[in-house]
C-alpha cells in the first residue's frame, strides 16, 4: 500500500478541481500540436487531467502507483464517458507500460519531488524521454 492509497478518499475533496482544470487544461492543450494526440499522464492520481484530455478526443494513457487512485480514476472516467487507459505502475518501472511514442508526456503535482533521490529522478527522466 502506498501513502496515496491511504489518502485516496480525501484527495479529491481537498482540491478545487474545477478551478485547477480551468487553469491547467488550456496549457496542456497548447502543448499538443495535433488532434488525437497520444498523451501520457505520469502519477495521474484520480485522473482528472487525463479524463479532461480524453474528452477532447486525445488518446490518453495514465498511470499511478496507487491502486486506490486508479480505481477512483476509472470510476470517474466511466461516469464521464471518457476512454482512458489507466494502469497501476510506479514511475521507476514505467518502461513496463511505455511502449510507443507520445505527443505529450506530463507529470503534475508533487510526484517527482517524492522520489527518493537524484538517481531515481534521473531514471524517470530517461524513461520519459526515450520514447518521445
The first five atom37 places (N, CA, C, CB, O) and aatype in JSON, in Angstrom:
{
  "aatype": [20, 20, 20, 20, 20, 20, 20, 20, 20, 20, 20, 20, 20, 20, 20, 20, 20, 20, 20, 20, 20, 20, 20, 20, 20, 20, 20, 20, 20, 20, 20, 20, 20, 20, 20, 20, 20, 20, 20, 20, 20, 20, 20, 20, 20, 20, 20, 20, 20, 20, 20, 20, 20, 20, 20, 20, 20, 20, 20, 20, 20, 20, 20, 20, 20, 20, 20, 20, 20, 20, 20, 20, 20, 20, 20, 20, 20, 20, 20, 20, 20, 20, 20, 20, 20, 20, 20, 20, 20, 20, 20, 20, 20, 20, 20, 20, 20, 20, 20, 20, 20, 20, 20, 20, 20, 20, 20, 20, 20, 20, 20, 20, 20, 20, 20, 20, 20, 20, 20, 20, 20, 20, 20, 20, 20, 20, 20, 20, 20, 20, 20, 20],
  "atom_mask": [
    [1, 1, 1, 1, 1],
    [1, 1, 1, 1, 1],
    [1, 1, 1, 1, 1],
    [1, 1, 1, 1, 1],
    [1, 1, 1, 1, 1],
    [1, 1, 1, 1, 1],
    [1, 1, 1, 1, 1],
    [1, 1, 1, 1, 1],
    [1, 1, 1, 1, 1],
    [1, 1, 1, 1, 1],
    [1, 1, 1, 1, 1],
    [1, 1, 1, 1, 1],
    [1, 1, 1, 1, 1],
    [1, 1, 1, 1, 1],
    [1, 1, 1, 1, 1],
    [1, 1, 1, 1, 1],
    [1, 1, 1, 1, 1],
    [1, 1, 1, 1, 1],
    [1, 1, 1, 1, 1],
    [1, 1, 1, 1, 1],
    [1, 1, 1, 1, 1],
    [1, 1, 1, 1, 1],
    [1, 1, 1, 1, 1],
    [1, 1, 1, 1, 1],
    [1, 1, 1, 1, 1],
    [1, 1, 1, 1, 1],
    [1, 1, 1, 1, 1],
    [1, 1, 1, 1, 1],
    [1, 1, 1, 1, 1],
    [1, 1, 1, 1, 1],
    [1, 1, 1, 1, 1],
    [1, 1, 1, 1, 1],
    [1, 1, 1, 1, 1],
    [1, 1, 1, 1, 1],
    [1, 1, 1, 1, 1],
    [1, 1, 1, 1, 1],
    [1, 1, 1, 1, 1],
    [1, 1, 1, 1, 1],
    [1, 1, 1, 1, 1],
    [1, 1, 1, 1, 1],
    [1, 1, 1, 1, 1],
    [1, 1, 1, 1, 1],
    [1, 1, 1, 1, 1],
    [1, 1, 1, 1, 1],
    [1, 1, 1, 1, 1],
    [1, 1, 1, 1, 1],
    [1, 1, 1, 1, 1],
    [1, 1, 1, 1, 1],
    [1, 1, 1, 1, 1],
    [1, 1, 1, 1, 1],
    [1, 1, 1, 1, 1],
    [1, 1, 1, 1, 1],
    [1, 1, 1, 1, 1],
    [1, 1, 1, 1, 1],
    [1, 1, 1, 1, 1],
    [1, 1, 1, 1, 1],
    [1, 1, 1, 1, 1],
    [1, 1, 1, 1, 1],
    [1, 1, 1, 1, 1],
    [1, 1, 1, 1, 1],
    [1, 1, 1, 1, 1],
    [1, 1, 1, 1, 1],
    [1, 1, 1, 1, 1],
    [1, 1, 1, 1, 1],
    [1, 1, 1, 1, 1],
    [1, 1, 1, 1, 1],
    [1, 1, 1, 1, 1],
    [1, 1, 1, 1, 1],
    [1, 1, 1, 1, 1],
    [1, 1, 1, 1, 1],
    [1, 1, 1, 1, 1],
    [1, 1, 1, 1, 1],
    [1, 1, 1, 1, 1],
    [1, 1, 1, 1, 1],
    [1, 1, 1, 1, 1],
    [1, 1, 1, 1, 1],
    [1, 1, 1, 1, 1],
    [1, 1, 1, 1, 1],
    [1, 1, 1, 1, 1],
    [1, 1, 1, 1, 1],
    [1, 1, 1, 1, 1],
    [1, 1, 1, 1, 1],
    [1, 1, 1, 1, 1],
    [1, 1, 1, 1, 1],
    [1, 1, 1, 1, 1],
    [1, 1, 1, 1, 1],
    [1, 1, 1, 1, 1],
    [1, 1, 1, 1, 1],
    [1, 1, 1, 1, 1],
    [1, 1, 1, 1, 1],
    [1, 1, 1, 1, 1],
    [1, 1, 1, 1, 1],
    [1, 1, 1, 1, 1],
    [1, 1, 1, 1, 1],
    [1, 1, 1, 1, 1],
    [1, 1, 1, 1, 1],
    [1, 1, 1, 1, 1],
    [1, 1, 1, 1, 1],
    [1, 1, 1, 1, 1],
    [1, 1, 1, 1, 1],
    [1, 1, 1, 1, 1],
    [1, 1, 1, 1, 1],
    [1, 1, 1, 1, 1],
    [1, 1, 1, 1, 1],
    [1, 1, 1, 1, 1],
    [1, 1, 1, 1, 1],
    [1, 1, 1, 1, 1],
    [1, 1, 1, 1, 1],
    [1, 1, 1, 1, 1],
    [1, 1, 1, 1, 1],
    [1, 1, 1, 1, 1],
    [1, 1, 1, 1, 1],
    [1, 1, 1, 1, 1],
    [1, 1, 1, 1, 1],
    [1, 1, 1, 1, 1],
    [1, 1, 1, 1, 1],
    [1, 1, 1, 1, 1],
    [1, 1, 1, 1, 1],
    [1, 1, 1, 1, 1],
    [1, 1, 1, 1, 1],
    [1, 1, 1, 1, 1],
    [1, 1, 1, 1, 1],
    [1, 1, 1, 1, 1],
    [1, 1, 1, 1, 1],
    [1, 1, 1, 1, 1],
    [1, 1, 1, 1, 1],
    [1, 1, 1, 1, 1],
    [1, 1, 1, 1, 1],
    [1, 1, 1, 1, 1],
    [1, 1, 1, 1, 1],
    [1, 1, 1, 1, 1],
    [1, 1, 1, 1, 1]
  ],
  "atom_positions": [
    [[0.84, -1.18, 0.0], [0.0, 0.0, 0.0], [0.89, 1.24, 0.0], [-0.96, 0.0, 1.22], [1.85, 1.33, 0.77]],
    [[0.56, 2.19, -0.86], [1.31, 3.44, -0.92], [0.65, 4.47, -0.02], [1.4, 3.97, -2.38], [-0.49, 4.29, 0.42]],
    [[1.37, 5.53, 0.25], [0.81, 6.63, 1.04], [-0.45, 7.16, 0.39], [1.84, 7.76, 1.21], [-1.41, 7.51, 1.08]],
    [[-0.46, 7.23, -0.93], [-1.62, 7.76, -1.62], [-2.81, 6.81, -1.61], [-1.26, 8.09, -3.04], [-3.95, 7.24, -1.8]],
    [[-2.57, 5.51, -1.39], [-3.7, 4.6, -1.19], [-4.46, 5.03, 0.05], [-3.22, 3.13, -1.06], [-5.7, 5.0, 0.06]],
    [[-3.76, 5.41, 1.09], [-4.39, 5.83, 2.33], [-5.1, 7.17, 2.19], [-3.34, 5.9, 3.44], [-6.09, 7.42, 2.88]],
    [[-4.61, 8.04, 1.31], [-5.17, 9.38, 1.14], [-6.21, 9.48, 0.03], [-4.08, 10.34, 0.87], [-6.84, 10.52, -0.13]],
    [[-6.38, 8.43, -0.72], [-7.19, 8.5, -1.95], [-8.6, 9.05, -1.72], [-7.28, 7.13, -2.56], [-9.07, 9.87, -2.51]],
    [[-9.25, 8.64, -0.67], [-10.63, 9.08, -0.45], [-10.71, 10.58, -0.17], [-11.24, 8.3, 0.7], [-11.69, 11.22, -0.54]],
    [[-9.7, 11.14, 0.48], [-9.73, 12.56, 0.83], [-9.1, 13.44, -0.24], [-9.01, 12.78, 2.14], [-9.31, 14.65, -0.26]],
    [[-8.32, 12.84, -1.14], [-7.55, 13.6, -2.13], [-8.41, 14.54, -2.95], [-6.82, 12.64, -3.05], [-8.13, 15.74, -3.02]],
    [[-9.45, 14.02, -3.57], [-10.27, 14.84, -4.46], [-11.02, 15.94, -3.72], [-11.24, 13.96, -5.19], [-11.23, 17.02, -4.27]],
    [[-11.43, 15.68, -2.5], [-12.17, 16.69, -1.76], [-11.27, 17.82, -1.27], [-12.9, 16.06, -0.59], [-11.77, 18.86, -0.84]],
    [[-9.96, 17.63, -1.31], [-9.03, 18.66, -0.85], [-8.62, 19.61, -1.98], [-7.78, 18.0, -0.26], [-7.88, 20.57, -1.75]],
    [[-9.09, 19.36, -3.19], [-8.66, 20.15, -4.35], [-9.88, 20.75, -5.04], [-7.85, 19.28, -5.35], [-10.89, 20.07, -5.25]],
    [[-9.78, 22.01, -5.39], [-10.83, 22.67, -6.18], [-10.57, 22.31, -7.65], [-10.83, 24.26, -5.95], [-9.9, 23.05, -8.37]],
    [[-11.11, 21.17, -8.07], [-10.8, 20.65, -9.4], [-11.3, 21.54, -10.52], [-11.39, 19.28, -9.56], [-10.62, 21.69, -11.53]],
    [[-12.45, 22.13, -10.36], [-12.96, 22.99, -11.44], [-11.98, 24.13, -11.71], [-14.36, 23.56, -11.07], [-11.65, 24.39, -12.87]],
    [[-11.53, 24.79, -10.68], [-10.59, 25.9, -10.84], [-9.24, 25.42, -11.37], [-10.4, 26.62, -9.51], [-8.66, 26.04, -12.26]],
    [[-8.76, 24.32, -10.82], [-7.46, 23.81, -11.26], [-7.48, 23.4, -12.73], [-7.04, 22.61, -10.4], [-6.58, 23.75, -13.49]],
    [[-8.5, 22.66, -13.13], [-8.58, 22.24, -14.52], [-8.79, 23.42, -15.46], [-9.72, 21.23, -14.7], [-8.26, 23.43, -16.57]],
    [[-9.54, 24.42, -15.02], [-9.71, 25.63, -15.84], [-8.38, 26.32, -16.1], [-10.67, 26.61, -15.15], [-8.2, 26.92, -17.16]],
    [[-7.45, 26.24, -15.16], [-6.12, 26.83, -15.34], [-5.18, 25.94, -16.15], [-5.49, 27.12, -13.99], [-4.45, 26.43, -17.01]],
    [[-5.21, 24.65, -15.87], [-4.16, 23.76, -16.39], [-4.49, 23.09, -17.72], [-3.88, 22.71, -15.39], [-3.58, 22.86, -18.52]],
    [[-5.73, 22.76, -17.99], [-6.06, 22.07, -19.24], [-5.77, 22.94, -20.46], [-7.53, 21.66, -19.24], [-5.24, 22.42, -21.44]],
    [[-6.09, 24.23, -20.46], [-5.72, 25.05, -21.63], [-4.21, 25.01, -21.92], [-6.17, 26.5, -21.42], [-3.8, 24.95, -23.08]],
    [[-3.39, 25.04, -20.88], [-1.94, 24.96, -21.08], [-1.56, 23.62, -21.7], [-1.2, 25.16, -19.75], [-0.78, 23.57, -22.65]],
    [[-2.09, 22.52, -21.16], [-1.77, 21.2, -21.72], [-2.22, 21.09, -23.17], [-2.42, 20.09, -20.88], [-1.51, 20.53, -24.0]],
    [[-3.4, 21.64, -23.47], [-3.89, 21.61, -24.85], [-2.99, 22.41, -25.79], [-5.33, 22.15, -24.92], [-2.81, 22.04, -26.95]],
    [[-2.42, 23.51, -25.3], [-1.48, 24.29, -26.11], [-0.22, 23.5, -26.43], [-1.11, 25.59, -25.4], [0.41, 23.72, -27.46]],
    [[0.14, 22.58, -25.56], [1.35, 21.76, -25.75], [1.14, 20.64, -26.76], [1.78, 21.17, -24.41], [2.11, 20.01, -27.2]],
    [[-0.1, 20.4, -27.13], [-0.42, 19.33, -28.08], [-0.57, 19.94, -29.47], [-1.72, 18.58, -27.66], [-1.39, 20.83, -29.69]],
    [[0.23, 19.45, -30.39], [0.29, 20.07, -31.71], [-0.67, 19.44, -32.73], [1.69, 19.98, -32.24], [-0.69, 19.85, -33.89]],
    [[-1.45, 18.45, -32.31], [-2.32, 17.82, -33.3], [-3.57, 17.26, -32.63], [-1.57, 16.71, -34.06], [-3.63, 17.13, -31.41]],
    [[-4.56, 16.92, -33.45], [-5.76, 16.25, -32.98], [-5.42, 14.79, -32.7], [-6.93, 16.36, -34.01], [-4.49, 14.23, -33.28]],
    [[-6.17, 14.19, -31.81], [-5.98, 12.76, -31.48], [-4.54, 12.46, -31.08], [-6.38, 11.88, -32.67], [-3.97, 11.45, -31.5]],
    [[-3.95, 13.31, -30.26], [-2.58, 13.12, -29.8], [-2.49, 11.94, -28.83], [-2.05, 14.4, -29.14], [-3.46, 11.61, -28.14]],
    [[-1.33, 11.33, -28.79], [-1.01, 10.3, -27.79], [-0.47, 11.03, -26.56], [0.05, 9.24, -28.34], [0.5, 11.78, -26.66]],
    [[-1.1, 10.82, -25.42], [-0.76, 11.54, -24.2], [-0.46, 10.54, -23.09], [-1.9, 12.5, -23.78], [-1.16, 9.53, -22.94]],
    [[0.58, 10.82, -22.3], [0.93, 10.01, -21.14], [0.9, 10.89, -19.91], [2.33, 9.35, -21.32], [1.63, 11.88, -19.82]],
    [[0.05, 10.53, -18.96], [-0.09, 11.24, -17.69], [0.6, 10.39, -16.62], [-1.6, 11.5, -17.33], [0.11, 9.33, -16.24]],
    [[1.75, 10.87, -16.15], [2.52, 10.17, -15.12], [2.03, 10.57, -13.73], [4.03, 10.48, -15.27], [1.81, 11.75, -13.46]],
    [[1.86, 9.57, -12.86], [1.38, 9.82, -11.5], [0.06, 10.58, -11.54], [2.44, 10.6, -10.68], [-0.06, 11.67, -10.99]],
    [[-0.91, 9.99, -12.2], [-2.16, 10.67, -12.56], [-3.11, 10.9, -11.4], [-2.86, 9.89, -13.6], [-4.09, 11.64, -11.55]],
    [[-2.87, 10.3, -10.26], [-3.79, 10.48, -9.14], [-5.17, 9.99, -9.52], [-3.84, 11.94, -8.7], [-5.33, 8.88, -10.03]],
    [[-6.18, 10.81, -9.28], [-7.56, 10.41, -9.58], [-7.94, 10.65, -11.04], [-8.51, 11.16, -8.68], [-9.11, 10.5, -11.4]],
    [[-6.97, 11.02, -11.86], [-7.17, 11.02, -13.31], [-7.89, 12.21, -13.91], [-7.89, 9.85, -13.66], [-8.29, 12.14, -15.08]],
    [[-8.08, 13.27, -13.18], [-8.87, 14.4, -13.67], [-8.31, 15.01, -14.96], [-8.96, 15.47, -12.61], [-9.07, 15.3, -15.88]],
    [[-6.99, 15.19, -15.03], [-6.39, 15.78, -16.24], [-6.51, 14.81, -17.42], [-4.9, 16.14, -15.98], [-6.85, 15.21, -18.53]],
    [[-6.23, 13.54, -17.16], [-6.32, 12.53, -18.21], [-7.74, 12.45, -18.77], [-5.89, 11.15, -17.68], [-7.93, 12.36, -19.98]],
    [[-8.72, 12.49, -17.89], [-10.12, 12.43, -18.31], [-10.47, 13.65, -19.17], [-11.06, 12.35, -17.09], [-11.12, 13.52, -20.21]],
    [[-10.05, 14.82, -18.72], [-10.35, 16.05, -19.48], [-9.74, 15.99, -20.88], [-9.83, 17.28, -18.73], [-10.39, 16.39, -21.85]],
    [[-8.51, 15.49, -20.99], [-7.87, 15.41, -22.32], [-8.51, 14.31, -23.17], [-6.37, 15.14, -22.17], [-8.62, 14.47, -24.39]],
    [[-8.92, 13.23, -22.56], [-9.61, 12.17, -23.31], [-10.94, 12.7, -23.86], [-9.85, 10.93, -22.42], [-11.34, 12.34, -24.97]],
    [[-11.61, 13.53, -23.1], [-12.87, 14.11, -23.57], [-12.65, 15.1, -24.7], [-13.58, 14.81, -22.42], [-13.6, 15.48, -25.39]],
    [[-11.4, 15.52, -24.91], [-11.02, 16.37, -26.05], [-10.55, 15.51, -27.23], [-9.9, 17.38, -25.64], [-9.94, 16.01, -28.17]],
    [[-10.84, 14.21, -27.16], [-10.53, 13.22, -28.21], [-9.06, 12.86, -28.33], [-11.0, 13.73, -29.52], [-8.62, 12.45, -29.41]],
    [[-8.3, 13.0, -27.26], [-6.92, 12.55, -27.27], [-6.86, 11.12, -26.75], [-6.01, 13.48, -26.42], [-7.72, 10.69, -25.97]],
    [[-5.85, 10.4, -27.17], [-5.65, 9.01, -26.78], [-4.74, 9.02, -25.55], [-5.03, 8.15, -27.95], [-3.53, 9.22, -25.67]],
    [[-5.32, 8.81, -24.36], [-4.6, 9.03, -23.11], [-4.33, 7.72, -22.37], [-5.39, 9.97, -22.23], [-5.22, 6.9, -22.17]],
    [[-3.07, 7.57, -21.98], [-2.66, 6.54, -21.05], [-2.25, 7.26, -19.77], [-1.49, 5.64, -21.63], [-1.53, 8.26, -19.83]],
    [[-2.69, 6.77, -18.64], [-2.38, 7.41, -17.37], [-2.03, 6.35, -16.34], [-3.58, 8.28, -16.87], [-2.68, 5.31, -16.27]],
    [[-1.0, 6.61, -15.56], [-0.62, 5.64, -14.55], [-0.35, 6.3, -13.21], [0.59, 4.85, -14.99], [-0.02, 7.48, -13.12]],
    [[-0.49, 5.49, -12.19], [-0.19, 5.9, -10.82], [0.19, 4.64, -10.05], [-1.42, 6.64, -10.15], [-0.25, 3.54, -10.4]],
    [[1.0, 4.79, -9.0], [1.37, 3.6, -8.24], [0.34, 3.25, -7.18], [2.72, 3.81, -7.59], [0.5, 2.24, -6.49]],
    [[-0.7, 4.05, -7.04], [-1.74, 3.8, -6.05], [-2.93, 3.09, -6.69], [-2.19, 5.13, -5.4], [-3.6, 3.65, -7.57]],
    [[-3.19, 1.88, -6.25], [-4.35, 1.14, -6.76], [-5.65, 1.88, -6.45], [-4.38, -0.28, -6.16], [-6.57, 1.91, -7.26]],
    [[-5.71, 2.48, -5.27], [-6.93, 3.2, -4.88], [-7.18, 4.39, -5.78], [-6.83, 3.67, -3.43], [-8.32, 4.64, -6.18]],
    [[-6.13, 5.13, -6.11], [-6.28, 6.28, -7.01], [-6.74, 5.81, -8.39], [-4.96, 7.06, -7.13], [-7.62, 6.44, -8.99]],
    [[-6.18, 4.74, -8.89], [-6.56, 4.24, -10.21], [-8.0, 3.76, -10.2], [-5.62, 3.1, -10.65], [-8.72, 3.94, -11.18]],
    [[-8.45, 3.15, -9.1], [-9.85, 2.73, -9.01], [-10.77, 3.96, -9.07], [-10.1, 1.94, -7.7], [-11.79, 3.94, -9.76]],
    [[-10.4, 5.0, -8.35], [-11.19, 6.24, -8.39], [-11.17, 6.83, -9.8], [-10.63, 7.27, -7.37], [-12.21, 7.24, -10.31]],
    [[-9.99, 6.86, -10.43], [-9.87, 7.42, -11.78], [-10.74, 6.65, -12.77], [-8.4, 7.4, -12.24], [-11.43, 7.26, -13.59]],
    [[-10.72, 5.34, -12.69], [-11.54, 4.54, -13.61], [-13.03, 4.81, -13.4], [-11.25, 3.03, -13.41], [-13.79, 4.91, -14.35]],
    [[-13.42, 4.93, -12.15], [-14.82, 5.22, -11.84], [-15.23, 6.59, -12.38], [-15.06, 5.15, -10.33], [-16.31, 6.74, -12.96]],
    [[-14.38, 7.6, -12.18], [-14.67, 8.93, -12.7], [-14.75, 8.93, -14.23], [-13.59, 9.93, -12.24], [-15.66, 9.53, -14.81]],
    [[-13.81, 8.24, -14.87], [-13.82, 8.17, -16.34], [-15.1, 7.51, -16.83], [-12.58, 7.39, -16.85], [-15.72, 7.98, -17.79]],
    [[-15.49, 6.42, -16.19], [-16.74, 5.75, -16.57], [-17.94, 6.69, -16.43], [-16.96, 4.49, -15.72], [-18.8, 6.75, -17.31]],
    [[-17.98, 7.42, -15.32], [-19.13, 8.3, -15.08], [-19.17, 9.47, -16.06], [-19.1, 8.82, -13.65], [-20.24, 10.04, -16.3]],
    [[-18.02, 9.84, -16.61], [-17.97, 10.95, -17.56], [-17.89, 10.48, -19.01], [-16.78, 11.84, -17.25], [-17.79, 11.31, -19.92]],
    [[-17.92, 9.18, -19.24], [-17.88, 8.65, -20.59], [-16.55, 8.89, -21.29], [-18.97, 9.26, -21.4], [-16.5, 9.03, -22.51]],
    [[-15.46, 8.92, -20.52], [-14.13, 9.16, -21.08], [-13.36, 7.85, -21.18], [-13.34, 10.18, -20.22], [-13.36, 7.04, -20.26]],
    [[-12.7, 7.66, -22.32], [-11.9, 6.46, -22.54], [-10.44, 6.77, -22.23], [-12.06, 5.95, -24.0], [-9.77, 7.44, -23.02]],
    [[-9.96, 6.29, -21.1], [-8.57, 6.46, -20.69], [-8.03, 5.09, -20.32], [-8.43, 7.48, -19.48], [-8.72, 4.31, -19.66]],
    [[-6.81, 4.79, -20.74], [-6.15, 3.55, -20.35], [-5.43, 3.81, -19.03], [-5.15, 3.04, -21.46], [-4.3, 4.29, -19.02]],
    [[-6.09, 3.49, -17.9], [-5.5, 3.68, -16.58], [-4.74, 2.42, -16.18], [-6.58, 4.02, -15.53], [-5.25, 1.3, -16.33]],
    [[-3.52, 2.6, -15.66], [-2.65, 1.49, -15.32], [-2.04, 1.74, -13.93], [-1.54, 1.29, -16.39], [-1.67, 2.87, -13.61]],
    [[-1.95, 0.69, -13.13], [-1.23, 0.78, -11.86], [0.24, 0.47, -12.15], [-1.82, -0.2, -10.77], [0.58, -0.64, -12.55]],
    [[1.09, 1.47, -11.95], [2.53, 1.28, -12.17], [3.29, 2.38, -11.44], [2.89, 1.29, -13.7], [2.77, 3.48, -11.24]],
    [[4.49, 2.07, -11.06], [5.39, 3.03, -10.43], [6.22, 3.69, -11.52], [6.31, 2.33, -9.38], [6.63, 3.04, -12.48]],
    [[6.47, 4.99, -11.39], [7.22, 5.66, -12.45], [8.65, 5.15, -12.58], [7.23, 7.15, -12.2], [9.27, 5.34, -13.62]],
    [[9.18, 4.52, -11.56], [10.52, 3.94, -11.67], [10.53, 2.7, -12.55], [11.06, 3.59, -10.28], [11.6, 2.23, -12.96]],
    [[9.36, 2.18, -12.85], [9.26, 0.98, -13.7], [8.3, 1.2, -14.87], [8.78, -0.23, -12.87], [7.7, 0.25, -15.38]],
    [[8.16, 2.44, -15.3], [7.17, 2.73, -16.33], [7.54, 2.16, -17.7], [6.98, 4.2, -16.44], [6.72, 2.16, -18.61]],
    [[8.78, 1.68, -17.84], [9.13, 1.05, -19.11], [8.24, -0.17, -19.37], [10.61, 0.64, -19.11], [8.14, -0.63, -20.5]],
    [[7.62, -0.7, -18.33], [6.7, -1.83, -18.47], [5.45, -1.45, -19.27], [6.29, -2.36, -17.1], [4.83, -2.31, -19.9]],
    [[5.09, -0.18, -19.24], [3.86, 0.25, -19.93], [4.11, 1.22, -21.06], [2.92, 0.87, -18.95], [3.25, 1.39, -21.92]],
    [[5.27, 1.86, -21.08], [5.58, 2.84, -22.12], [6.18, 2.09, -23.29], [6.55, 3.97, -21.6], [7.34, 1.68, -23.25]],
    [[5.37, 1.9, -24.32], [5.82, 1.08, -25.44], [5.67, 1.77, -26.78], [5.06, -0.21, -25.46], [5.78, 1.13, -27.83]],
    [[5.43, 3.05, -26.75], [5.29, 3.78, -28.0], [5.6, 5.24, -27.77], [3.87, 3.61, -28.59], [5.84, 5.67, -26.64]],
    [[5.6, 6.01, -28.84], [5.88, 7.44, -28.73], [4.63, 8.19, -28.3], [6.39, 7.98, -30.07], [3.51, 7.8, -28.6]],
    [[4.86, 9.28, -27.59], [3.78, 10.14, -27.13], [4.0, 11.55, -27.64], [3.67, 10.12, -25.58], [5.13, 12.0, -27.79]],
    [[2.91, 12.24, -27.89], [2.97, 13.63, -28.32], [3.11, 14.56, -27.12], [1.74, 14.0, -29.13], [3.62, 15.67, -27.24]],
    [[2.64, 14.1, -25.97], [2.75, 14.88, -24.74], [2.9, 13.93, -23.57], [1.51, 15.8, -24.55], [2.13, 12.99, -23.4]],
    [[3.92, 14.19, -22.75], [4.13, 13.46, -21.51], [4.18, 14.51, -20.41], [5.45, 12.59, -21.54], [4.93, 15.49, -20.51]],
    [[3.4, 14.32, -19.36], [3.43, 15.28, -18.26], [3.31, 14.57, -16.91], [2.31, 16.31, -18.41], [2.79, 13.46, -16.81]],
    [[3.81, 15.26, -15.89], [3.71, 14.81, -14.51], [3.42, 16.05, -13.67], [5.03, 14.08, -14.03], [4.31, 16.86, -13.42]],
    [[2.19, 16.19, -13.23], [1.78, 17.37, -12.48], [1.79, 17.08, -10.98], [0.38, 17.83, -12.93], [1.85, 15.92, -10.56]],
    [[1.73, 18.12, -10.19], [1.7, 17.95, -8.75], [3.1, 17.77, -8.18], [0.83, 16.77, -8.37], [4.07, 18.28, -8.73]],
    [[3.19, 17.05, -7.1], [4.47, 16.92, -6.4], [5.1, 15.54, -6.51], [4.29, 17.25, -4.96], [5.98, 15.21, -5.73]],
    [[4.67, 14.74, -7.46], [5.13, 13.36, -7.54], [6.63, 13.23, -7.77], [4.4, 12.65, -8.63], [7.27, 12.35, -7.19]],
    [[7.2, 14.07, -8.61], [8.65, 13.99, -8.84], [9.43, 14.31, -7.57], [9.07, 14.94, -9.98], [10.49, 13.74, -7.33]],
    [[8.91, 15.23, -6.76], [9.58, 15.59, -5.51], [9.53, 14.47, -4.49], [8.94, 16.85, -4.93], [10.3, 14.48, -3.52]],
    [[8.65, 13.5, -4.67], [8.53, 12.39, -3.74], [9.5, 11.25, -4.04], [7.13, 11.87, -3.75], [9.59, 10.29, -3.27]],
    [[10.22, 11.34, -5.16], [11.21, 10.31, -5.46], [12.32, 10.36, -4.42], [11.79, 10.49, -6.9], [12.61, 11.42, -3.86]],
    [[12.93, 9.21, -4.18], [13.9, 9.08, -3.08], [15.19, 9.86, -3.24], [14.23, 7.67, -2.91], [15.74, 10.35, -2.26]],
    [[15.69, 9.97, -4.48], [16.98, 10.61, -4.65], [17.17, 11.05, -6.11], [18.12, 9.66, -4.22], [16.31, 10.81, -6.96]],
    [[18.3, 11.7, -6.37], [18.59, 12.2, -7.71], [18.69, 11.08, -8.73], [19.88, 13.01, -7.69], [18.29, 11.26, -9.88]],
    [[19.21, 9.92, -8.33], [19.29, 8.79, -9.26], [17.9, 8.36, -9.73], [20.01, 7.6, -8.6], [17.71, 8.05, -10.91]],
    [[16.94, 8.34, -8.82], [15.57, 7.98, -9.19], [14.99, 9.02, -10.15], [14.68, 7.85, -7.94], [14.33, 8.67, -11.12]],
    [[15.25, 10.29, -9.87], [14.76, 11.35, -10.75], [15.38, 11.24, -12.14], [15.07, 12.74, -10.14], [14.68, 11.4, -13.14]],
    [[16.66, 10.95, -12.19], [17.32, 10.77, -13.49], [16.76, 9.57, -14.23], [18.83, 10.61, -13.3], [16.58, 9.63, -15.45]],
    [[16.49, 8.49, -13.52], [15.91, 7.3, -14.17], [14.56, 7.62, -14.78], [15.78, 6.14, -13.15], [14.27, 7.23, -15.91]],
    [[13.72, 8.33, -14.03], [12.41, 8.72, -14.54], [12.57, 9.64, -15.76], [11.58, 9.42, -13.44], [11.84, 9.49, -16.74]],
    [[13.49, 10.56, -15.7], [13.74, 11.46, -16.82], [14.17, 10.71, -18.06], [14.78, 12.47, -16.45], [13.74, 11.03, -19.16]],
    [[15.02, 9.73, -17.89], [15.46, 8.91, -19.02], [14.3, 8.14, -19.59], [16.59, 7.96, -18.61], [14.12, 8.1, -20.81]],
    [[13.49, 7.51, -18.74], [12.35, 6.73, -19.22], [11.34, 7.62, -19.94], [11.67, 6.0, -18.05], [10.79, 7.22, -20.97]],
    [[11.1, 8.8, -19.42], [10.08, 9.63, -20.04], [10.56, 10.26, -21.34], [9.64, 10.71, -19.07], [9.75, 10.72, -22.15]],
    [[11.84, 10.3, -21.55], [12.37, 10.91, -22.77], [12.67, 9.91, -23.87], [13.61, 11.68, -22.46], [12.68, 10.27, -25.04]],
    [[12.92, 8.66, -23.52], [13.41, 7.73, -24.54], [12.38, 7.4, -25.59], [13.87, 6.48, -23.9], [12.76, 6.93, -26.67]],
    [[11.11, 7.61, -25.34], [10.09, 7.27, -26.33], [9.5, 8.5, -27.01], [8.98, 6.48, -25.67], [8.86, 8.39, -28.06]],
    [[9.71, 9.67, -26.44], [9.05, 10.85, -27.01], [9.85, 11.5, -28.1], [8.77, 11.85, -25.94], [9.42, 12.5, -28.68]]
  ]
}
